[in-house]
Amino acid sequence: MEYSIENIDQIVIFGIKNKDINSNISADLKEQLLILSQPDIKALVVDISEVQTIDSAGIGSFLLAERQLSDHGVPMAFVGANGVIKSTMRMLNLDQLFDFFETKDEAKKTILDILK
């Protein structure tokens, strides 16, 4: 799995560079998400702007991270989700659990405003 990590004002931005989030990378994805999902961060923002498809294993990885973060009141959000991914998340009612933003700057600003 290819990824990048940025830490801006304790908001961790995890950029996934793979075209597909599927069972082939889900173990690596879970590992990285659990490493990042610590109580000392303000938020975890997952940049999926390069991702075209996601399967149930990928969604499960995100749900695991969300459970770990929610225990500490740390929000998790997505940036750059395409129409297919947004539609999949809506069908599973995950749009009620996660926030979706178009850009990293929009996510950062909104999260910082909420946390004030």
Secondary structure, DSSP 8 states (H G I E B T S, - for coil): --EEEEEETTEEEEEE--SEESTTTHHHHHHHHHHH--TTSSEEEEE-TT--EE-HHHHHHHHHHHHHHHTTT--EEEES--HHHHHHHHHTTGGGTSEEESSHHHHHHHHHHHH-
